Amino acid sequence: MSLGGPHMGVYRFPYCITSKFCAVVAEILSYAIDIPIIQDFIAPAQFYRDPHRPEDFLRVSRFLADLNNERPNKNQQYKDRIINLDLMVLVKFAKDHVIYPKVSEWFGYVDKRYGGDEI
């Protein structure tokens, strides 16, 4: 069971949707995410996935890309464990203001190839 987990990462920082100042800070942070020390010491940075720069996520992710088996070299044990589950419960919170997109809680994501729609 997973309660509101960002399984496919996050695209925006919490509460950074409307404020101009917050949007500027979020833009700066989105590029700072690539800095190794940020990835190493700020855990939420490991979940940041910019749909406009998907290759960067795979290049810099120290945790989530491996856990989701998104690297070219797949971990067969991860795949086997998911396949052998009898049940998987993923809870998405309707009023979640931290995880964006919320569909990440169900392994969904934002894909710029489809106009930025959630998939």
JOGI-V913075 format. One record per helix or strand of 3 or more residues. SS is the DSSP state (a for helix, b for strand). FROM is the first residue (numbers start at 0). TO is the last residue. Records with the same first field share a line. If there is no record, write none. Layout:
SS: FROM-TO ; FROM-TO
//
This chain:
a: 19-31 ; 35-40 ; 42-46 ; 53-59 ; 63-66 ; 75-82 ; 101-105 ; 111-113
//
